[in-house]
Amino acid sequence: MSPQREKADAALKTVLSLLCSEDSAKTLAAATRHKIQSDAPSAKWSLANRLLMMQAGTTDARGFKQWKKAGRHVVKGGQHFKILGPRMVEDEDGAEGDTKCIGFCAIRVFALSETDGEPIPSLDPNELPALSEAAERMGYEVSYNDTAGSYGYAQHNPGGGGIIVLGSHDPDVYWHELAHAAHRSFEPKKQGGQEDDAEVVAETVAAVLAELYGSGATGTHVEYILSYCAGEPRKATRLVKTIERVLDQILIDEDEAAA
């Protein structure tokens, strides 16, 4: 087996490991729902390559020539990762000029953080999502940029307020992180990293807000919630009081306006 083929097989194994993990529903939801809405070539990549990009910890990756075209260059010693490209050959059984895929090869690409040069156009949306004022009221500063593969996160300051960083214009991403921010305002995050209950609360709130202000809740919301329910779909029901309190925190301005 050639070295290039070995690299391609390694990339395929990475994709399969992501799809077969306990968080596969979450991973697929992130790769499908949170596509970067920009001119970055990675926005048009296949699902497998977007998964590899997420695994590498970035939301914008390109080859040498693509970065050069964007006015940037790979820094000395810049680290690359590999995505999958089709190996095309002439199809002897087809019409003249027809080709067919006989496998995949590994293609080197570099994350934005491994480059320098002209700034990449801002990801700031032309129009802020509904309830953008709720974050400001709670003391959270919202910004859009490359989020190290996380597509969105909320960071809470001990004294209140914090930041919400987004790598997508999808309002669902904002509402999910806004829910985390509201949740932390009355229930501090437990030690030990991400909590399943907090994810169920945040995505359920995002689904409710999608019904109120977006195009409606989708199966993706349900898949994400179930992926954190540990085989217990009724977990969201047990968390209904927390969900209601988070919604109250977010919608307080709406309630006052309606009064």
FIVORO-164149 format. One record per residue: x, y, z of N, C-alpha, C, O in turn. Coordinates in steps of 0.02 Angstrom, whole numbers, plus 32768, in hexadecimal, padded with zeros to 4 digits. Example, Ala and Ser with C-alpha at 12.3 -4.5 7.8 and 13.67 -1.06 7.14 Angstrom:
2
n.x  n.y  n.z  ca.x  ca.y  ca.z  c.x  c.y  c.z  o.x  o.y  o.z
8294  7EE4  8186  8267  7F1F  8186  8294  7F5B  8186  82C8  7F5A  81A7
8282  7F90  8162  82AC  7FCB  8165  8285  8002  818A  829E  8039  8192
***
This chain:
259
n.x  n.y  n.z  ca.x  ca.y  ca.z  c.x  c.y  c.z  o.x  o.y  o.z
802B  7FC4  8000  8000  8000  8000  802C  803E  8000  805B  8043  8027
801D  806D  7FD4  8045  80AA  7FCE  803B  80D6  800B  8008  80D2  802D
806E  8101  801A  8067  812F  8053  8029  815C  804D  8008  816A  807E
801A  8172  8010  7FDF  819D  8005  7F9F  8177  8016  7F71  8193  8034
7F9C  8137  8001  7F61  810E  8010  7F5A  8104  805B  7F23  8105  8075
7F92  80FA  807D  7F90  80F1  80C6  7F74  8130  80E8  7F4E  812B  8117
7F88  816A  80CF  7F70  81A9  80EB  7F24  81B0  80DF  7F00  81C6  810B
7F0E  819D  80A3  7EC7  81A1  8094  7E9F  8171  80C1  7E6A  8183  80DA
7EBA  8135  80CB  7E98  8104  80F6  7E94  811E  813E  7E63  8114  8161
7ECA  8140  8154  7ECA  815C  8198  7E94  8192  819F  7E72  8196  81D2
7E8B  81BA  816A  7E58  81EE  816C  7E12  81CE  816E  7DE7  81E5  8192
7E09  8199  8146  7DC8  8176  8146  7DB9  8159  818B  7D80  815D  81A2
7DEB  813D  81AC  7DE2  8121  81EF  7DCD  8157  8220  7DA5  814B  824D
7DE9  8194  8218  7DD6  81CB  8244  7D8D  81DC  823C  7D69  81E6  826C
7D76  81DF  81FC  7D30  81EE  81EF  7D03  81B9  820D  7CD1  81C9  822D
7D15  817A  8204  7CEC  8143  821F  7CEB  8144  826B  7CB7  8136  8289
7D23  8156  828A  7D24  8158  82D3  7CF7  818F  82EE  7CD8  8187  8322
7CF2  81C7  82C9  7CC5  81FD  82DD  7C7D  81E7  82D6  7C53  81F6  8300
7C6E  81C4  829F  7C29  81AE  8293  7C13  8177  82C2  7BD8  816F  82D0
7C43  8150  82DB  7C33  8118  8307  7C39  8129  8351  7C2E  80FE  837B
7C4A  8167  8360  7C52  817B  83A6  7C0F  8184  83C8  7BDB  8188  83A7
7C11  8189  840A  7BD3  8193  8430  7BB3  81D6  841F  7B77  81DE  8425
7BDC  8206  8408  7BC2  8248  83F7  7BB7  8250  83AC  7BB9  8287  8392
7BAA  8217  838A  7BA4  821A  8341  7B6B  8248  832C  7B71  826D  82FB
7B33  8246  8350  7AFA  8271  833E  7B0E  82BB  8344  7AFE  82E3  8319
7B31  82CB  8379  7B48  8310  8383  7B79  8324  834B  7B75  835B  8331
7BA7  82F6  833B  7BD9  8305  8308  7BB9  8311  82C5  7BCA  8340  82A2
7B89  82E7  82B2  7B67  82EF  8272  7B3D  832F  8271  7B3A  8351  823E
7B1E  833E  82AA  7AF6  837B  82AD  7B22  83B8  82A3  7B10  83E6  827E
7B5D  83B8  82C3  7B8A  83F0  82BD  7BA3  83F8  8275  7BA5  842F  825B
7BB6  83C0  8256  7BD1  83C3  8212  7B9C  83D5  81DF  7BAC  83F3  81AC
7B5E  83C2  81EB  7B29  83CD  81BB  7B08  8411  81C5  7AFC  8435  8194
7AFA  8423  8203  7AD2  845F  8211  7AFB  849E  8214  7AE2  84D4  8207
7B3A  8498  8226  7B62  84D3  8233  7B96  84E1  81FC  7BD0  84EF  820B
7B82  84DC  81BE  7BB0  84EC  8187  7BC1  8536  818A  7B96  8561  8196
7C00  8545  817F  7C15  858B  817E  7BF9  85AD  8141  7C04  8596  8109
7BD7  85E5  814B  7BB9  860A  8114  7BEA  863F  80FC  7BE3  867A  810C
7C1C  862A  80D6  7C4F  8657  80BD  7C67  863E  807A  7C4C  860D  805F
7C9A  865E  805F  7CB7  8649  8020  7CEE  8616  8029  7D10  8604  7FF9
7CF9  85FE  8066  7D2E  85CD  8073  7D20  858D  804D  7CE8  8575  804E
7D52  8572  802A  7D48  8533  8005  7D2D  84FB  8031  7D07  84D1  801A
7D3F  84FA  8071  7D29  84C4  809E  7CDE  84C3  80A7  7CC2  8490  80BB
7CBC  84FB  8099  7C73  84FC  809F  7C52  84CE  806C  7C18  84BA  8075
7C77  84BD  8037  7C5B  8492  8002  7C76  844B  8005  7C68  8422  7FD9
7C9E  843C  8038  7CBA  83F9  803E  7C85  83C5  804D  7C4D  83D5  8062
7C98  8386  8041  7C6B  834E  8052  7C65  8349  809E  7C8C  8366  80C3
7C32  8324  80B4  7C28  831A  80FB  7C66  82FA  811B  7C7A  830F  8151
7C84  82C9  80F9  7CBF  82A7  8114  7CF7  82D9  8120  7D18  82D7  8154
7D03  8306  80F0  7D39  8336  80F7  7D2A  836C  812A  7D57  8385  814C
7CEA  837E  8131  7CD8  83AD  8166  7CE3  838E  81AB  7CF6  83B0  81DA
7CD6  834D  81B1  7CE2  832A  81F0  7D2D  832A  8200  7D41  8335  8239
7D56  831E  81CC  7D9E  831F  81D6  7DB6  8365  81EB  7DE3  836B  8214
7D97  8398  81CE  7DA9  83DD  81DF  7D97  83EB  8228  7DBE  840B  824C
7D5B  83D5  823E  7D47  83DE  8283  7D77  83BB  82B2  7D8A  83D6  82E6
7D8C  837E  82A0  7DBA  8358  82C8  7DFD  837C  82CF  7E1E  8378  8302
7E10  83A0  829A  7E4F  83C5  829B  7E4A  8407  82C1  7E7D  8428  82CD
7E0D  841A  82D5  7E05  8455  82FF  7E02  8497  82DA  7E1D  84C8  82F3
7DE2  8498  82A0  7DDC  84D7  827B  7D9C  84D7  8253  7D7D  84A3  8249
7D88  8512  823C  7D4D  8518  8211  7D5F  8537  81CE  7D33  8547  81A6
7DA0  853F  81C1  7DB7  8558  817F  7DFB  853A  8172  7E2B  854A  8194
7DFF  8510  8140  7E3F  84F1  812D  7E43  84F0  80E1  7E11  84E8  80BE
7E81  84F9  80C7  7E8B  84FC  807F  7ED0  84E2  806D  7EFB  84DA  8099
7EDB  84D5  802D  7F1D  84C1  8015  7F49  84FE  800A  7F32  8536  8010
7F89  84F2  7FFA  7FB9  8529  7FEF  7F9E  855C  7FBD  7F9D  8598  7FCB
7F8A  8544  7F82  7F74  8571  7F4D  7F35  8597  7F60  7F2C  85D1  7F4E
7F07  8575  7F84  7EC9  8597  7F98  7ED8  85CE  7FCA  7EB9  8603  7FC7
7F07  85C3  7FF8  7F19  85F8  8027  7F3B  8632  8002  7F30  866C  8012
7F66  8621  7FD2  7F88  8655  7FAB  7F56  867F  7F85  7F5D  86BC  7F81
7F23  865F  7F69  7EEE  8684  7F45  7EC9  86B2  7F74  7EB1  86E7  7F5F
7EC3  869F  7FB4  7EA1  86C8  7FE6  7ECE  86FE  8004  7EB8  8723  8030
7F0D  8702  7FEC  7F3B  8735  8004  7F5F  8721  8044  7F78  874C  8068
7F61  86E0  8052  7F83  86C9  808E  7FB6  8693  807B  7FB5  8679  8044
7FE3  8684  80AA  8014  8650  809E  801C  8625  80DD  8010  863C  8115
802E  85E7  80D2  803A  85BA  810B  807A  85CE  812D  80AE  85D7  810D
8077  85D6  816F  80B2  85EB  8195  80E7  85B3  8195  80D6  8579  818B
8125  85C6  81A0  815B  8595  81A3  814D  8563  81DB  8140  8576  8214
8150  8524  81CA  8143  84F0  81FC  80F9  84E4  8208  80E7  84BF  8236
80CD  8503  81DF  8085  84FA  81E8  8070  84B1  81E2  8086  848E  81B5
8046  849C  820F  8030  8456  8211  7FF3  844C  81E3  7FC5  8475  81E3
7FF4  8416  81BF  7FBC  8406  8193  7F94  83CC  81AE  7FAA  83A9  81DC
7F59  83C1  8191  7F35  8383  819C  7F1B  836D  8158  7F21  8392  8127
7EFE  8333  8155  7EED  8316  8114  7EA1  830C  810D  7E80  82F6  813B
7E89  831D  80D2  7E43  830F  80C0  7E45  82DC  8086  7E7A  82C9  806F
7E0A  82C7  8071  7E06  8293  803E  7DF3  82B0  7FFA  7DC4  82D8  7FF4
7E18  829B  7FC6  7E07  82AF  7F82  7DFE  8271  7F57  7E21  823F  7F63
7DD2  8272  7F27  7DC6  8236  7EFD  7E00  8229  7ECE  7E20  8257  7EB4
7E0E  81E9  7EC3  7E40  81D4  7E91  7E1A  81C2  7E52  7DF8  818F  7E50
7E1F  81EC  7E1F  7DF9  81E4  7DE2  7E25  81C6  7DAB  7E5F  81DA  7DA2
7E09  8197  7D86  7E2B  817B  7D4C  7DFA  8179  7D11  7DBE  8180  7D1B
7E14  816F  7CD5  7DE9  816A  7C9B  7DBD  812C  7C9F  7DD4  80F5  7CAE
7D7E  8136  7C91  7D4F  80FF  7C92  7D4F  80DD  7C4D  7D32  80F7  7C1D
7D6F  80A3  7C4A  7D76  8081  7C0A  7D33  8068  7BEF  7D2B  805E  7BB3
7D03  805E  7C1C  7CC1  8045  7C07  7C90  807D  7BF7  7C59  8070  7BDF
7CA4  80BA  7C04  7C77  80F3  7BF8  7C86  8117  7BB7  7CAE  80FF  7B8F
7C66  814F  7BAE  7C71  8177  7B72  7CB6  8199  7B76  7CD5  819B  7BAB
7CCC  81B3  7B3E  7D0E  81D3  7B3D  7D0E  820F  7B6C  7CE2  823A  7B6B
7D42  8212  7B95  7D48  8249  7BC5  7D29  823A  7C09  7D32  8260  7C38
7D03  8203  7C0E  7CE4  81F1  7C4E  7D1A  81D8  7C7F  7D4A  81B7  7C6B
7D11  81E8  7CBE  7D3E  81D0  7CF2  7D16  81AE  7D29  7CD9  81B5  7D2D
7D3A  8189  7D53  7D1A  8168  7D8B  7D49  816A  7DC7  7D86  816F  7DC0
7D2B  8167  7E02  7D51  816A  7E40  7D65  8123  7E54  7D3A  80F7  7E57
7DA6  8119  7E60  7DBE  80D6  7E75  7DD7  80D6  7EBD  7DF6  80A6  7ED3
7DCB  810C  7EE1  7DE2  810F  7F26  7DED  8157  7F3A  7DD5  8186  7F1A
7E12  815F  7F70  7E1F  81A3  7F8A  7E69  81AD  7F98  7E8D  817D  7FA6
7E7E  81EA  7F93  7EC2  81FC  7FA5  7EC1  8233  7FDA  7E8F  8255  7FE3
7EF8  823A  7FFD  7EFC  826C  8033  7F15  82AE  8016  7F45  82B0  7FF0
7EF5  82E4  802A  7F07  8327  8012  7F1A  8352  804F  7EF4  8355  807F
7F53  8372  804C  7F6A  839C  8083  7F47  83E0  8083  7F45  8401  804F
7F2D  83F4  80BB  7F10  8436  80C3  7F27  8454  8106  7F3E  8430  8132
7F21  8496  810B  7F39  84B9  8146  7F02  84E4  8164  7EDC  8504  8140
7EFD  84E4  81A5  7ECB  850B  81C8  7EDD  8556  81C3  7F17  8567  81B8
7EAB  8580  81CB  7EB6  85C8  81CB  7EEC  85DD  81FD  7F14  8609  81EE
7EED  85BD  8237  7F1D  85CE  826B  7F65  85BF  8257  7F94  85D7  8278
7F70  8598  8221  7FB3  8588  820A  7FCA  85B6  81D2  7FFC  85A9  81B1
7FA5  85ED  81C7  7FB4  861A  8190  7FBB  8662  81A9  7FA9  8672  81E1
7FD6  868B  817D  7FDD  86D3  818C  7FD2  86F9  814B  7FDB  86DE  8114
7FC0  8739  8152  7FB6  8762  8116  7F77  878C  811B  7F66  87A5  8151
7F55  8795  80E3  7F1A  87BF  80E1  7EE3  87A2  810E  7ED9  8766  810F
7EC0  87CE  8133  7E8A  87B4  815E  7E52  8795  8135  7E40  87AD  80FF
7E36  875F  814F  7DFD  873F  8130  7DC0  8769  813E  7DB8  8782  8176
7D94  8773  810D  7D57  879B  8118  7D32  8785  8156  7D2C  874A  8165
7D18  87B6  817A  7CF5  87A8  81B8  7CB9  877A  81AD  7C98  877D  8179
7CAD  8750  81DF  7C72  8725  81DD  7C34  8747  81F7  7BFE  8729  81FA
7C3B  8786  820B  7C01  87A9  8227  7BC6  87A7  81F6  7BCF  87B7  81BB
7B8B  8794  820E  7B52  878F  81E1  7B36  87D3  81CF  7B41  8804  81F2
7B13  87D6  8197  7AF3  8815  8182  7ABA  8827  81B1  7AAA  8861  81BB
7A9B  87F4  81CE  7A63  87FF  81FC  7A6B  87D2  8238  7A75  8795  8232
7A66  87EF  8274  7A6E  87C8  82B1  7A31  879B  82BB  79F9  87AC  82A6
7A3A  8762  82DC  7A01  8735  82E7  79D0  8752  8319  79E1  877F  8340
7993  8739  8318  7961  874E  8349  797C  8742  838F  799F  8711  839C
796A  876F  83BC  797E  876C  8403  79C8  877E  840D  79E5  876C  8440
79E6  87A0  83DE  7A2C  87B5  83E6  7A33  87E4  8421  7A67  87E7  8441
79FD  880A  8430  7A00  8839  8469  7A01  8814  84AC  7A15  8831  84DE
79EB  87D5  84AD  79EA  87B0  84EC  7A30  87A4  8505  7A3C  87A7  8542
7A5F  8796  84D9  7AA4  878B  84EC  7AC1  87CB  850B  7AE3  87C8  853F
7AB4  8804  84EB  7ACD  8843  8504  7AB0  8852  8549  7AD4  8869  8575
7A70  8844  8553  7A51  8850  8594  7A71  8826  85CB  7A78  883C  8604
7A85  87E9  85BA  7AA4  87BC  85EB  7AEE  87C8  85F3  7B10  87A6  8619
7B08  87FA  85CE  7B4F  880C  85D5  7B7E  87E2  85AB  7BB9  87DB  85BB
7B63  87C4  8575  7B8D  879B  8549  7B9D  87C0  8508  7B70  87DC  84E8
7BDC  87BF  84F6  7BF2  87DC  84B6  7BF2  87A5  8482  7C11  8771  848C
7BD1  87B0  844A  7BCC  877E  8415  7BFC  8791  83DC  7BFD  87CB  83C6
7C23  8760  83C5  7C50  876C  838C  7C4F  872F  835F  7C3E  86F8  8373
7C62  873B  8320  7C64  8706  82EE  7CAC  86FF  82D5  7CCA  8730  82BE
7CC8  86C4  82DA  7D0B  86B7  82BF  7D18  866C  82BD  7CEE  8644  82D0
7D54  865A  82A6  7D68  8614  82A5  7D6A  85FC  82EE  7D8F  8618  8317
7D42  85C9  82FE  7D3A  85B5  8344  7D5D  8574  8354  7D45  854D  837D
7D96  8567  8334  7DBE  852C  8343  7D95  84EC  833F  7D9C  84C0  8369
7D6C  84E8  830E  7D46  84AB  8303  7D08  84A2  832D  7CE7  846F  8329
7CF9  84D3  8356  7CC1  84CC  8386  7C81  84EB  836E  7C4E  84E3  838F
7C7F  850E  8338  7C44  852C  8319  7C1D  855A  8347  7BF1  857E  8330
7C2C  855B  8386  7C0C  8588  83B4  7C1A  8574  83FC  7C1A  8538  840C
7C26  85A5  8427  7C2D  8595  846E  7C1E  85D4  8497  7C25  860C  8480
7C08  85C7  84D4  7BFA  85FE  8503  7C29  85F7  853F  7C31  85C1  855B
7C49  862D  8551  7C76  862D  858A  7C5C  865E  85BE  7C53  8699  85B1
7C4F  8644  85FA  7C30  866A  862F  7C64  8684  8660  7C8F  865E  8676
7C61  86C5  866F  7C8E  86E2  86A1  7C72  86D6  86E7  7C36  86D9  86F1
7C9E  86C9  8718  7C86  86BD  875D  7C5B  86F5  8778  7C2C  86E9  879E
7C69  8733  8765  7C43  876B  877E  7C04  877B  8755  7BE1  87AB  8763
7BF7  8752  8722  7BBD  875D  86F7  7BD1  8773  86B2  7C07  8790  86A8
7BA6  8765  8682  7BB5  8777  863D  7BEB  8749  8620  7BFD  8717  863E
7C03  875B  85E4  7C36  8733  85C4  7C37  873F  857A  7C29  8777  8563
7C49  870C  8554  7C4D  8712  850B  7C29  86D8  84EA  7C27  86A0  8505
7C0E  86E4  84AF  7BF3  86B0  8484  7C17  86B7  8441  7C13  86EB  8421
7C3B  8682  842D  7C61  8683  83EF  7C40  8652  83BE  7C33  8619  83CF
7C32  866A  8381  7C0F  8642  834F  7C37  863C  830F  7C57  866C  82FA
7C35  8601  82F1  7C56  85F6  82B1  7C23  85E9  827A  7C36  85D2  8244
7BE4  85F6  8287  7BAF  85EA  8257  7B7A  8620  825D  7B70  863C  8293
7B58  862E  8226  7B21  865E  8227  7ADF  863C  8237  7AAC  865E  823D
7ADE  85FB  823D  7AA1  85D6  824D  7A86  85EF  8291  7AA9  85E9  82C3
7A49  860B  8293  7A2E  8624  82D2  7A29  85EE  8308  7A2C  85FD  8343
7A20  85AF  82F3  7A1D  8578  8324  7A5C  8575  834E  7A59  8567  838A
7A96  8583  832F  7AD5  8581  8353  7AD6  85B7  8389  7AEA  85AB  83C2
7ABF  85F3  8376  7ABB  862A  83A6  7A8B  8619  83DE  7A9C  8623  8419
7A50  8601  83CE  7A1E  85F3  8402  7A37  85BD  8432  7A29  85C0  846E
7A5B  858B  8418  7A76  8557  8443  7AA8  8574  8475  7AA5  8565  84B0
7AD5  859F  845C  7B08  85BC  8489  7AE8  85F1  84B7  7AFE  85F9  84F0
7AB5  8614  849F  7A91  8643  84C9  7A71  861E  8503  7A70  8637  853B
7A56  85E3  84F5  7A37  85BA  852A  7A6B  85A6  855E  7A5D  85A7  859A
7AA7  8594  8547  7ADD  8584  8577  7AEB  85C1  85A4  7AF3  85BA  85E1
7AEF  85FC  8585  7AFD  8638  85AB  7AC8  8645  85DF  7AD7  8654  8619
7A88  8640  85CB  7A51  864B  85FB  7A52  8617  8632  7A44  8627  866C
7A61  85D9  8621  7A63  85A3  8652  7A99  85B1  8686  7A8E  85A7  86C2
7AD4  85C8  866F  7B0B  85D4  869E  7AFD  860F  86CC  7B1E  8616  8700
7ACE  8639  86BA  7AC0  8673  86E4  7AA1  865F  8727  7AA3  8686  8757
7A83  8623  872A  7A66  860E  876A  7A7E  85C9  8780  7A6E  85B3  87B8
7AA4  85A5  8755  7ABE  8564  8768  7B04  855C  874D  7B0D  854C  8712
7B37  8566  8776  7B7D  8562  875F  7B8D  851E  8741  7B70  84EB  8754
7BBB  851F  8712  7BD0  84E0  86F2  7BF4  84B4  8724  7C1E  84CB  874B
7BE4  8474  8723  7C04  8445  8750  7C4B  8436  8737  7C5B  843F  86FD
7C75  841E  8765  7CB9  840B  8753  7CB7  83CD  8727  7C89  83A4  872D
7CE9  83C5  86FB  7CEC  8388  86D3  7CD8  8392  868B  7CCF  8361  8668
7CD2  83D0  8674  7CC4  83DB  862E  7C7B  83DF  861D  7C51  83F1  8646
7C6C  83CC  85DF  7C29  83D3  85C4  7BF8  83A5  85E8  7C09  836C  85F8
7BBD  83BD  85F6  7B8B  8397  8619  7B53  8384  85E9  7B3C  83AC  85C1
7B3E  8345  85EE  7B08  832E  85C2  7AC8  8355  85CD  7AA7  8368  859D
7AB6  8360  860D  7A78  8384  861C  7A79  83CA  85FE  7A47  83E1  85E2
7AB1  83EC  8602  7AB6  8430  85E7  7AAD  8431  859C  7A8F  845F  8581
7AC6  83FD  857A  7ABD  83F9  8531  7A74  83EC  851F  7A5B  8408  84EF
7A53  83C1  8546  7A0C  83B4  853A  79E3  83F4  8543  79B8  8404  851B
79F3  8419  8578  79D0  8458  8585  79DB  848A  854C  79AC  84A7  8532
7A1B  8493  8538  7A2B  84C5  8505  7A0A  84B5  84C2  79F0  84E2  84A1
7A0B  8475  84AE  79EF  8465  846C  79A3  8465  846D  7983  8475  843B
7986  8454  84A6  793C  8457  84AB  7926  84A0  84A7  78F5  84AF  8485
7949  84CC  84C9  7939  8513  84C6  7942  852C  847E  7918  8552  8465
7978  8517  845C  7984  852C  8417  794A  8515  83EA  7936  8539  83BD
7930  84D8  83F7  78F8  84BF  83CF  78B9  84E8  83DB  7894  84F6  83AC
78AE  84FB  841A  7873  8525  8429  787A  8569  8407  7849  8582  83EA
78B5  8587  8409  78C0  85C8  83EA  78BB  85C3  839E  78A7  85F3  837D
78CE  8589  8382  78C7  857F  833A  787E  857E  8327  786B  8595  82F1
7854  8564  8353  780C  8565  8346  77F0  85AB  834A  77C4  85BE  8324
780B  85D3  8378  77F1  8617  8383  780C  8649  8351  77E8  8675  833A
784D  8643  833F  786D  8677  8317  788D  865E  82D7  78A2  8687  82AD
7891  861D  82CD  78B3  8602  8293  7884  85DC  8265  7849  85EC  8260
78A0  85AA  8244  7879  8583  8215  785B  8544  8235  7840  8519  8213
7861  853F  8277  7844  8507  829A  7877  84D4  82B0  78AD  84CF  8293
7866  84AE  82E4  7892  847A  82FD  7898  8443  82C8  786A  8438  82A1
78D1  8421  82C7  78DE  83EE  8295  78F4  83AD  82B6  78FF  83A9  82F2
78FC  837A  828C  7914  833A  82A4  795B  833F  82BF  796F  8318  82EA
7980  8370  82A6  79C4  837A  82BF  79C4  838D  8308  79EF  8376  832F
7995  83B7  831C  798F  83C7  8364  7983  8388  838C  79A3  837C  83BF
7955  835F  8374  7944  8322  8398  7980  82F3  839D  798D  82D7  83D2
79A5  82EB  8365  79E0  82C0  8365  7A13  82D8  8398  7A30  82B0  83BC
7A1E  8318  839A  7A4F  8334  83C8  7A39  8327  8410  7A62  8312  843A
79FA  8335  841F  79E0  832B  8463  79E7  82E1  8477  79FE  82D2  84AE
79D2  82B4  844C  79D5  826D  845C  7A1D  8255  8466  7A29  8227  848D
7A4C  8273  8442  7A92  825E  8448  7AAD  826C  848E  7ADF  824E  84A2
7A8C  8299  84B3  7AA2  82A9  84F8  7A72  828C  852D  7A7A  829B  8568
7A43  8264  8518  7A12  8249  8548  7A25  8204  8562  7A01  81E6  8589
7A5F  81EA  854B  7A78  81AA  8564  7A42  8173  8562  7A39  814D  8591
7A1E  8170  8529  79EB  813D  8522  79AC  8149  854A  7983  811D  8551
79A5  8186  8564  796B  8197  858C  7949  81D4  856E  7954  820C  8585
791F  81CB  853B  7900  8203  8517  78D8  8232  8545  78CE  826C  8533
78C2  821A  857F  7898  8244  85AA  78C2  8273  85D5  78A7  8298  85FF
7904  8271  85CC  792F  829E  85F4  791A  82E7  85EB  7919  830D  861C
7909  82FA  85AE  78F5  8340  85A1  78B7  8352  85CA  78AF  838B  85E0
788B  8320  85D5  784F  832C  85FE  7863  833B  8646  7845  8367  8666
7894  8317  8660  78AA  8321  86A5  78CC  8365  86AE  78D1  837E  86E6
78E4  8381  8677  7907  83C1  867B  78DA  83FC  8668  78F3  8433  865C
7899  83F0  8666  786C  8423  864C  786D  8463  8675  7866  849A  8659
7875  845E  86B7  7877  849B  86E1  78B4  84C5  86D1  78B0  8502  86CE
78ED  84A4  86C6  792A  84C8  86B4  7921  84E8  866F  7935  8521  8665
7904  84C3  8640  78F8  84DC  85FD  78CC  851A  85FF  78D9  854C  85DD
7897  8516  8628  7869  854F  862E  788C  858C  864B  7880  85C4  8636
78B8  8580  867C  78DA  85B9  869B  790B  85D9  866A  7912  8616  866A
792B  85B1  8641  7959  85CC  860F  7931  85F6  85DC  7947  862C  85C9
78F8  85DC  85C6  78CE  8602  8598  78B7  8644  85B6  78B5  8677  8594
78A7  8642  85F7  7892  8680  8619  78CB  86B3  8618  78BE  86EE  860D
7908  869D  8623  7942  86C9  8623  794B  86EA  85DE  795A  8725  85D9
7941  86C3  85AA  794C  86DC  8566  7913  8709  854E  791F  873B  852C
78D5  86F7  855F  789B  8718  8543  787F  8750  856F  7849  876A  8561
78A3  8763  85A3  788A  8796  85D1  7879  87D7  85AC  7846  87F7  85BB
78A3  87EA  857C  7896  8828  8556  7857  8821  852C  7831  8851  8525
784C  87E6  8510  7811  87DA  84E8  77D2  87DE  8513  779F  87F9  84FE
77D6  87C2  854F  779D  87C3  857C  778B  880B  8590  7751  881D  8594
77BF  8833  859E  77B3  8878  85B2  7795  88A0  8578  776B  88CC  8582
77AC  8892  853B  7792  88B6  8501  774A  88A6  84F4  7724  88CF  84DA
7736  8868  8506  76F2  8853  84FA  76C2  886A  8531  7685  8869  8528
76DF  887F  8569  76B6  8893  85A3  7692  88D5  8595  766D  88EE  85C0
***
